[in-house]
Amino acid sequence: MESVFSTSPQRSLRFSLFHDLALSYNPWGYLARKVTFASLAPTALCNSHFTAEYIQRLTGQRPAVLYQPVDPQQFNDLPPPASPPLNLQPILRSGVRLILCPARIRNIYEPVINDKNQQALISILVHLRAKGQTYHGVLIGQDLSANQSYSQALLDAAAQAGVADCFSILPPALAIEEYYKYADVVVALSPREPFGRTVVEAIACGIPVIGSQTGGIGEILSQFAPDTWQVDPNDPGAAAAAIVEVAENPDTSTILAKGKEWVKTHCSAAGYARTLLEITGLCS
Protein backbone atom coordinates (compact mmCIF):
# COMPACT_ATOMS: atom_id res chain seq x y z
CA MET A 1 0.00 0.00 0.00
CA GLU A 2 1.38 3.38 -0.98
CA SER A 3 0.80 6.70 0.75
CA VAL A 4 1.89 10.19 -0.20
CA PHE A 5 2.72 12.82 2.40
CA SER A 6 3.03 16.44 1.26
CA THR A 7 5.17 18.89 3.22
CA SER A 8 4.38 21.84 0.94
CA PRO A 9 2.44 22.56 -2.27
CA GLN A 10 5.71 22.36 -4.21
CA ARG A 11 7.15 19.20 -2.66
CA SER A 12 5.81 15.77 -1.83
CA LEU A 13 7.48 12.76 -0.25
CA ARG A 14 6.43 9.27 -1.33
CA PHE A 15 6.38 6.39 1.12
CA SER A 16 5.26 2.79 0.78
CA LEU A 17 4.01 0.82 3.78
CA PHE A 18 4.73 -2.91 3.71
CA HIS A 19 2.74 -5.20 6.01
CA ASP A 20 3.74 -8.37 4.16
CA LEU A 21 6.77 -9.71 2.28
CA ALA A 22 5.51 -8.64 -1.19
CA LEU A 23 6.54 -12.01 -2.61
CA SER A 24 5.08 -13.72 -5.67
CA TYR A 25 5.03 -17.32 -6.86
CA ASN A 26 5.34 -15.99 -10.39
CA PRO A 27 8.92 -14.87 -11.20
CA TRP A 28 7.60 -12.45 -13.82
CA GLY A 29 5.26 -10.98 -11.25
CA TYR A 30 8.12 -10.50 -8.82
CA LEU A 31 10.24 -8.90 -11.56
CA ALA A 32 7.39 -6.51 -12.38
CA ARG A 33 7.17 -5.50 -8.72
CA LYS A 34 10.91 -4.97 -8.54
CA VAL A 35 10.91 -2.76 -11.66
CA THR A 36 7.94 -0.79 -10.37
CA PHE A 37 9.51 -0.03 -7.01
CA ALA A 38 12.86 0.74 -8.62
CA SER A 39 11.11 3.28 -10.86
CA LEU A 40 9.02 4.91 -8.14
CA ALA A 41 11.82 4.69 -5.55
CA PRO A 42 9.54 5.15 -2.54
CA THR A 43 10.84 5.22 1.00
CA ALA A 44 9.84 1.85 2.43
CA LEU A 45 8.32 1.47 5.90
CA CYS A 46 7.95 -2.07 7.28
CA ASN A 47 6.19 -3.70 10.22
CA SER A 48 9.21 -5.76 11.32
CA HIS A 49 12.88 -6.33 10.63
CA PHE A 50 11.89 -9.67 9.11
CA THR A 51 9.69 -7.90 6.56
CA ALA A 52 12.41 -5.32 5.98
CA GLU A 53 14.92 -8.00 4.94
CA TYR A 54 12.62 -9.05 2.07
CA ILE A 55 11.62 -5.54 1.09
CA GLN A 56 15.25 -4.48 0.92
CA ARG A 57 15.75 -7.04 -1.86
CA LEU A 58 12.74 -5.59 -3.67
CA THR A 59 13.47 -1.88 -3.34
CA GLY A 60 17.25 -1.84 -2.97
CA GLN A 61 17.06 0.27 0.19
CA ARG A 62 17.07 -0.50 3.89
CA PRO A 63 13.52 0.25 5.09
CA ALA A 64 12.54 1.87 8.35
CA VAL A 65 10.76 -0.40 10.83
CA LEU A 66 7.63 0.53 12.76
CA TYR A 67 5.94 -2.13 14.88
CA GLN A 68 2.17 -1.91 14.40
CA PRO A 69 0.24 -0.42 17.32
CA VAL A 70 -2.48 -2.09 19.36
CA ASP A 71 -5.34 -0.36 21.12
CA PRO A 72 -4.78 -0.50 24.92
CA GLN A 73 -8.48 0.20 25.47
CA GLN A 74 -9.29 -3.09 23.72
CA PHE A 75 -6.25 -5.21 24.54
CA ASN A 76 -5.30 -5.05 28.21
CA ASP A 77 -5.01 -7.26 31.27
CA LEU A 78 -8.16 -6.03 33.01
CA PRO A 79 -10.40 -8.82 34.34
CA PRO A 80 -12.48 -10.58 31.66
CA PRO A 81 -16.24 -10.14 31.45
CA ALA A 82 -18.17 -12.12 34.03
CA SER A 83 -19.70 -14.23 31.29
CA PRO A 84 -17.45 -15.82 28.62
CA PRO A 85 -18.41 -15.68 24.94
CA LEU A 86 -21.32 -18.05 24.37
CA ASN A 87 -19.45 -20.40 22.03
CA LEU A 88 -16.64 -20.79 24.58
CA GLN A 89 -18.89 -21.62 27.50
CA PRO A 90 -19.36 -25.37 26.78
CA ILE A 91 -15.59 -25.78 26.41
CA LEU A 92 -14.78 -23.91 29.63
CA ARG A 93 -17.45 -25.79 31.60
CA SER A 94 -15.67 -29.04 30.83
CA GLY A 95 -12.73 -27.88 32.95
CA VAL A 96 -10.05 -28.13 30.23
CA ARG A 97 -7.37 -25.58 29.55
CA LEU A 98 -7.88 -23.48 26.45
CA ILE A 99 -5.42 -23.04 23.56
CA LEU A 100 -6.42 -20.20 21.26
CA CYS A 101 -5.23 -19.72 17.66
CA PRO A 102 -6.71 -16.63 15.97
CA ALA A 103 -6.14 -16.65 12.19
CA ARG A 104 -8.04 -16.74 8.93
CA ILE A 105 -8.80 -20.35 8.06
CA ARG A 106 -6.72 -21.52 5.11
CA ASN A 107 -6.61 -24.56 2.82
CA ILE A 108 -4.20 -26.93 4.55
CA TYR A 109 -3.49 -28.71 1.26
CA GLU A 110 -2.55 -25.60 -0.71
CA PRO A 111 0.97 -24.16 -0.24
CA VAL A 112 1.05 -20.42 0.45
CA ILE A 113 3.90 -18.02 1.09
CA ASN A 114 2.60 -17.01 4.50
CA ASP A 115 1.41 -20.40 5.72
CA LYS A 116 -0.57 -20.06 8.97
CA ASN A 117 0.37 -23.66 9.85
CA GLN A 118 -3.01 -24.21 11.50
CA GLN A 119 -2.84 -27.99 11.24
CA ALA A 120 0.03 -27.89 13.75
CA LEU A 121 -2.56 -27.34 16.50
CA ILE A 122 -3.99 -30.80 15.82
CA SER A 123 -0.60 -32.44 16.23
CA ILE A 124 0.03 -30.41 19.40
CA LEU A 125 -3.22 -31.74 20.89
CA VAL A 126 -2.12 -35.30 20.09
CA HIS A 127 1.16 -34.75 21.97
CA LEU A 128 -0.59 -33.08 24.92
CA ARG A 129 -3.07 -35.96 25.22
CA ALA A 130 -0.17 -38.44 25.22
CA LYS A 131 1.30 -36.47 28.16
CA GLY A 132 -1.98 -36.74 30.06
CA GLN A 133 -2.69 -33.02 29.64
CA THR A 134 -6.29 -31.86 29.14
CA TYR A 135 -6.34 -29.00 26.65
CA HIS A 136 -8.88 -27.90 24.08
CA GLY A 137 -7.61 -26.19 20.94
CA VAL A 138 -9.70 -23.47 19.32
CA LEU A 139 -9.09 -21.95 15.91
CA ILE A 140 -10.98 -18.70 15.53
CA GLY A 141 -11.13 -16.95 12.19
CA GLN A 142 -12.90 -16.41 8.90
CA ASP A 143 -13.32 -19.23 6.40
CA LEU A 144 -13.91 -17.83 2.91
CA SER A 145 -14.14 -21.22 1.19
CA ALA A 146 -17.30 -22.53 -0.42
CA ASN A 147 -19.36 -24.60 2.04
CA GLN A 148 -16.67 -24.08 4.71
CA SER A 149 -14.51 -26.71 3.04
CA TYR A 150 -11.28 -25.42 4.62
CA SER A 151 -12.74 -25.81 8.10
CA GLN A 152 -14.08 -29.25 7.26
CA ALA A 153 -10.64 -30.41 6.11
CA LEU A 154 -9.21 -29.40 9.50
CA LEU A 155 -12.05 -31.10 11.38
CA ASP A 156 -11.51 -34.27 9.34
CA ALA A 157 -7.78 -34.15 10.13
CA ALA A 158 -8.57 -33.81 13.85
CA ALA A 159 -10.91 -36.80 13.67
CA GLN A 160 -8.27 -38.90 11.93
CA ALA A 161 -5.76 -37.94 14.62
CA GLY A 162 -8.17 -38.89 17.39
CA VAL A 163 -8.56 -35.42 18.88
CA ALA A 164 -11.89 -34.31 17.39
CA ASP A 165 -13.35 -34.05 20.89
CA CYS A 166 -10.82 -31.39 21.93
CA PHE A 167 -10.61 -29.34 18.75
CA SER A 168 -13.02 -26.60 17.63
CA ILE A 169 -13.26 -23.96 14.93
CA LEU A 170 -15.15 -20.76 15.74
CA PRO A 171 -16.15 -17.85 13.51
CA PRO A 172 -14.32 -14.51 13.79
CA ALA A 173 -15.34 -12.18 16.60
CA LEU A 174 -15.13 -8.41 16.86
CA ALA A 175 -14.51 -8.66 20.61
CA ILE A 176 -11.53 -10.99 20.15
CA GLU A 177 -10.01 -9.69 23.38
CA GLU A 178 -12.70 -11.55 25.33
CA TYR A 179 -11.47 -14.81 23.81
CA TYR A 180 -7.86 -13.99 24.66
CA LYS A 181 -8.74 -13.36 28.29
CA TYR A 182 -10.28 -16.79 28.72
CA ALA A 183 -7.38 -18.59 27.04
CA ASP A 184 -4.59 -20.28 28.98
CA VAL A 185 -2.15 -19.92 26.09
CA VAL A 186 -2.08 -18.64 22.53
CA VAL A 187 -0.26 -20.63 19.87
CA ALA A 188 1.10 -18.93 16.73
CA LEU A 189 3.23 -21.22 14.57
CA SER A 190 3.22 -19.48 11.21
CA PRO A 191 6.83 -19.83 10.00
CA ARG A 192 6.89 -16.63 7.91
CA GLU A 193 4.44 -14.29 9.63
CA PRO A 194 5.58 -10.73 8.80
CA PHE A 195 4.69 -9.19 12.17
CA GLY A 196 2.74 -11.29 14.63
CA ARG A 197 -0.16 -9.08 15.71
CA THR A 198 -1.72 -12.05 17.50
CA VAL A 199 1.36 -12.24 19.71
CA VAL A 200 1.21 -8.57 20.66
CA GLU A 201 -2.54 -8.64 21.33
CA ALA A 202 -2.30 -11.74 23.52
CA ILE A 203 0.65 -10.42 25.53
CA ALA A 204 -1.16 -7.10 26.05
CA CYS A 205 -4.03 -9.15 27.53
CA GLY A 206 -1.62 -10.98 29.83
CA ILE A 207 -1.79 -14.32 28.01
CA PRO A 208 1.41 -16.32 27.28
CA VAL A 209 2.26 -17.16 23.67
CA ILE A 210 4.05 -20.17 22.26
CA GLY A 211 5.19 -19.09 18.83
CA SER A 212 7.39 -19.84 15.90
CA GLN A 213 11.07 -19.06 16.40
CA THR A 214 11.11 -17.67 12.86
CA GLY A 215 9.61 -14.65 11.10
CA GLY A 216 8.00 -11.70 12.82
CA ILE A 217 6.59 -13.91 15.57
CA GLY A 218 10.05 -15.00 16.68
CA GLU A 219 11.29 -11.43 16.33
CA ILE A 220 8.62 -10.12 18.72
CA LEU A 221 8.92 -12.94 21.26
CA SER A 222 12.70 -12.65 21.37
CA GLN A 223 12.34 -9.12 22.75
CA PHE A 224 11.07 -10.29 26.13
CA ALA A 225 10.32 -14.04 26.25
CA PRO A 226 12.74 -16.91 26.95
CA ASP A 227 13.82 -19.32 24.23
CA THR A 228 11.36 -21.91 25.57
CA TRP A 229 8.46 -19.79 24.29
CA GLN A 230 9.86 -20.02 20.74
CA VAL A 231 9.82 -23.33 18.92
CA ASP A 232 10.42 -24.83 15.51
CA PRO A 233 7.04 -24.34 13.77
CA ASN A 234 7.35 -27.87 12.35
CA ASP A 235 7.92 -29.51 15.74
CA PRO A 236 4.54 -29.93 17.47
CA GLY A 237 6.13 -32.04 20.19
CA ALA A 238 8.33 -29.12 21.20
CA ALA A 239 5.32 -26.80 21.12
CA ALA A 240 3.36 -29.15 23.38
CA ALA A 241 6.26 -29.34 25.84
CA ALA A 242 6.51 -25.53 25.82
CA ILE A 243 2.79 -25.21 26.60
CA VAL A 244 3.18 -27.47 29.64
CA GLU A 245 6.30 -25.60 30.76
CA VAL A 246 4.57 -22.22 30.55
CA ALA A 247 1.65 -23.53 32.64
CA GLU A 248 3.94 -24.93 35.34
CA ASN A 249 6.70 -22.28 35.42
CA PRO A 250 6.29 -19.82 38.32
CA ASP A 251 8.22 -17.21 36.32
CA THR A 252 5.54 -16.98 33.63
CA SER A 253 3.82 -14.01 35.30
CA THR A 254 7.14 -12.15 35.50
CA ILE A 255 7.82 -12.80 31.81
CA LEU A 256 4.33 -11.58 30.93
CA ALA A 257 4.88 -8.36 32.91
CA LYS A 258 8.05 -7.74 30.94
CA GLY A 259 6.20 -8.48 27.70
CA LYS A 260 3.34 -6.12 28.51
CA GLU A 261 5.84 -3.35 29.20
CA TRP A 262 7.54 -4.01 25.85
CA VAL A 263 4.19 -3.82 24.03
CA LYS A 264 3.33 -0.59 25.84
CA THR A 265 6.66 0.94 24.79
CA HIS A 266 6.95 -0.31 21.20
CA CYS A 267 3.37 -0.86 20.03
CA SER A 268 1.54 2.27 21.11
CA ALA A 269 -0.43 4.41 18.66
CA ALA A 270 1.23 7.58 19.98
CA GLY A 271 4.71 6.12 19.52
CA TYR A 272 3.85 4.88 16.03
CA ALA A 273 2.53 8.29 14.98
CA ARG A 274 5.52 10.11 16.49
CA THR A 275 8.05 7.87 14.72
CA LEU A 276 6.12 8.10 11.44
CA LEU A 277 6.17 11.91 11.61
CA GLU A 278 9.90 11.86 12.29
CA ILE A 279 10.64 9.50 9.39
CA THR A 280 8.55 11.49 6.94
CA GLY A 281 10.05 14.77 8.06
CA LEU A 282 6.68 16.24 8.92
CA CYS A 283 7.84 16.69 12.51
CA SER A 284 11.36 17.05 13.89
C-alpha positions in Angstrom: 0.0 0.0 0.0 1.4 3.4 -1.0 0.8 6.7 0.8 1.9 10.2 -0.2 2.7 12.8 2.4 3.0 16.4 1.3 5.2 18.9 3.2 4.4 21.8 0.9 2.4 22.6 -2.3 5.7 22.4 -4.2 7.1 19.2 -2.7 5.8 15.8 -1.8 7.5 12.8 -0.3 6.4 9.3 -1.3 6.4 6.4 1.1 5.3 2.8 0.8 4.0 0.8 3.8 4.7 -2.9 3.7 2.7 -5.2 6.0 3.7 -8.4 4.2 6.8 -9.7 2.3 5.5 -8.6 -1.2 6.5 -12.0 -2.6 5.1 -13.7 -5.7 5.0 -17.3 -6.9 5.3 -16.0 -10.4 8.9 -14.9 -11.2 7.6 -12.4 -13.8 5.3 -11.0 -11.2 8.1 -10.5 -8.8 10.2 -8.9 -11.6 7.4 -6.5 -12.4 7.2 -5.5 -8.7 10.9 -5.0 -8.5 10.9 -2.8 -11.7 7.9 -0.8 -10.4 9.5 0.0 -7.0 12.9 0.7 -8.6 11.1 3.3 -10.9 9.0 4.9 -8.1 11.8 4.7 -5.6 9.5 5.2 -2.5 10.8 5.2 1.0 9.8 1.8 2.4 8.3 1.5 5.9 8.0 -2.1 7.3 6.2 -3.7 10.2 9.2 -5.8 11.3 12.9 -6.3 10.6 11.9 -9.7 9.1 9.7 -7.9 6.6 12.4 -5.3 6.0 14.9 -8.0 4.9 12.6 -9.1 2.1 11.6 -5.5 1.1 15.3 -4.5 0.9 15.7 -7.0 -1.9 12.7 -5.6 -3.7 13.5 -1.9 -3.3 17.2 -1.8 -3.0 17.1 0.3 0.2 17.1 -0.5 3.9 13.5 0.3 5.1 12.5 1.9 8.4 10.8 -0.4 10.8 7.6 0.5 12.8 5.9 -2.1 14.9 2.2 -1.9 14.4 0.2 -0.4 17.3 -2.5 -2.1 19.4 -5.3 -0.4 21.1 -4.8 -0.5 24.9 -8.5 0.2 25.5 -9.3 -3.1 23.7 -6.2 -5.2 24.5 -5.3 -5.1 28.2 -5.0 -7.3 31.3 -8.2 -6.0 33.0 -10.4 -8.8 34.3 -12.5 -10.6 31.7 -16.2 -10.1 31.5 -18.2 -12.1 34.0 -19.7 -14.2 31.3 -17.4 -15.8 28.6 -18.4 -15.7 24.9 -21.3 -18.1 24.4 -19.5 -20.4 22.0 -16.6 -20.8 24.6 -18.9 -21.6 27.5 -19.4 -25.4 26.8 -15.6 -25.8 26.4 -14.8 -23.9 29.6 -17.5 -25.8 31.6 -15.7 -29.0 30.8 -12.7 -27.9 32.9 -10.1 -28.1 30.2 -7.4 -25.6 29.6 -7.9 -23.5 26.4 -5.4 -23.0 23.6 -6.4 -20.2 21.3 -5.2 -19.7 17.7 -6.7 -16.6 16.0 -6.1 -16.6 12.2 -8.0 -16.7 8.9 -8.8 -20.4 8.1 -6.7 -21.5 5.1 -6.6 -24.6 2.8 -4.2 -26.9 4.6 -3.5 -28.7 1.3 -2.6 -25.6 -0.7 1.0 -24.2 -0.2 1.0 -20.4 0.5 3.9 -18.0 1.1 2.6 -17.0 4.5 1.4 -20.4 5.7 -0.6 -20.1 9.0 0.4 -23.7 9.8 -3.0 -24.2 11.5 -2.8 -28.0 11.2 0.0 -27.9 13.8 -2.6 -27.3 16.5 -4.0 -30.8 15.8 -0.6 -32.4 16.2 0.0 -30.4 19.4 -3.2 -31.7 20.9 -2.1 -35.3 20.1 1.2 -34.8 22.0 -0.6 -33.1 24.9 -3.1 -36.0 25.2 -0.2 -38.4 25.2 1.3 -36.5 28.2 -2.0 -36.7 30.1 -2.7 -33.0 29.6 -6.3 -31.9 29.1 -6.3 -29.0 26.6 -8.9 -27.9 24.1 -7.6 -26.2 20.9 -9.7 -23.5 19.3 -9.1 -22.0 15.9 -11.0 -18.7 15.5 -11.1 -17.0 12.2 -12.9 -16.4 8.9 -13.3 -19.2 6.4 -13.9 -17.8 2.9 -14.1 -21.2 1.2 -17.3 -22.5 -0.4 -19.4 -24.6 2.0 -16.7 -24.1 4.7 -14.5 -26.7 3.0 -11.3 -25.4 4.6 -12.7 -25.8 8.1 -14.1 -29.3 7.3 -10.6 -30.4 6.1 -9.2 -29.4 9.5 -12.0 -31.1 11.4 -11.5 -34.3 9.3 -7.8 -34.2 10.1 -8.6 -33.8 13.8 -10.9 -36.8 13.7 -8.3 -38.9 11.9 -5.8 -37.9 14.6 -8.2 -38.9 17.4 -8.6 -35.4 18.9 -11.9 -34.3 17.4 -13.3 -34.1 20.9 -10.8 -31.4 21.9 -10.6 -29.3 18.7 -13.0 -26.6 17.6 -13.3 -24.0 14.9 -15.1 -20.8 15.7 -16.2 -17.8 13.5 -14.3 -14.5 13.8 -15.3 -12.2 16.6 -15.1 -8.4 16.9 -14.5 -8.7 20.6 -11.5 -11.0 20.1 -10.0 -9.7 23.4 -12.7 -11.6 25.3 -11.5 -14.8 23.8 -7.9 -14.0 24.7 -8.7 -13.4 28.3 -10.3 -16.8 28.7 -7.4 -18.6 27.0 -4.6 -20.3 29.0 -2.1 -19.9 26.1 -2.1 -18.6 22.5 -0.3 -20.6 19.9 1.1 -18.9 16.7 3.2 -21.2 14.6 3.2 -19.5 11.2 6.8 -19.8 10.0 6.9 -16.6 7.9 4.4 -14.3 9.6 5.6 -10.7 8.8 4.7 -9.2 12.2 2.7 -11.3 14.6 -0.2 -9.1 15.7 -1.7 -12.0 17.5 1.4 -12.2 19.7 1.2 -8.6 20.7 -2.5 -8.6 21.3 -2.3 -11.7 23.5 0.7 -10.4 25.5 -1.2 -7.1 26.0 -4.0 -9.2 27.5 -1.6 -11.0 29.8 -1.8 -14.3 28.0 1.4 -16.3 27.3 2.3 -17.2 23.7 4.1 -20.2 22.3 5.2 -19.1 18.8 7.4 -19.8 15.9 11.1 -19.1 16.4 11.1 -17.7 12.9 9.6 -14.6 11.1 8.0 -11.7 12.8 6.6 -13.9 15.6 10.0 -15.0 16.7 11.3 -11.4 16.3 8.6 -10.1 18.7 8.9 -12.9 21.3 12.7 -12.7 21.4 12.3 -9.1 22.8 11.1 -10.3 26.1 10.3 -14.0 26.3 12.7 -16.9 26.9 13.8 -19.3 24.2 11.4 -21.9 25.6 8.5 -19.8 24.3 9.9 -20.0 20.7 9.8 -23.3 18.9 10.4 -24.8 15.5 7.0 -24.3 13.8 7.3 -27.9 12.4 7.9 -29.5 15.7 4.5 -29.9 17.5 6.1 -32.0 20.2 8.3 -29.1 21.2 5.3 -26.8 21.1 3.4 -29.2 23.4 6.3 -29.3 25.8 6.5 -25.5 25.8 2.8 -25.2 26.6 3.2 -27.5 29.6 6.3 -25.6 30.8 4.6 -22.2 30.6 1.7 -23.5 32.6 3.9 -24.9 35.3 6.7 -22.3 35.4 6.3 -19.8 38.3 8.2 -17.2 36.3 5.5 -17.0 33.6 3.8 -14.0 35.3 7.1 -12.2 35.5 7.8 -12.8 31.8 4.3 -11.6 30.9 4.9 -8.4 32.9 8.1 -7.7 30.9 6.2 -8.5 27.7 3.3 -6.1 28.5 5.8 -3.3 29.2 7.5 -4.0 25.8 4.2 -3.8 24.0 3.3 -0.6 25.8 6.7 0.9 24.8 6.9 -0.3 21.2 3.4 -0.9 20.0 1.5 2.3 21.1 -0.4 4.4 18.7 1.2 7.6 20.0 4.7 6.1 19.5 3.8 4.9 16.0 2.5 8.3 15.0 5.5 10.1 16.5 8.0 7.9 14.7 6.1 8.1 11.4 6.2 11.9 11.6 9.9 11.9 12.3 10.6 9.5 9.4 8.6 11.5 6.9 10.1 14.8 8.1 6.7 16.2 8.9 7.8 16.7 12.5 11.4 17.0 13.9 
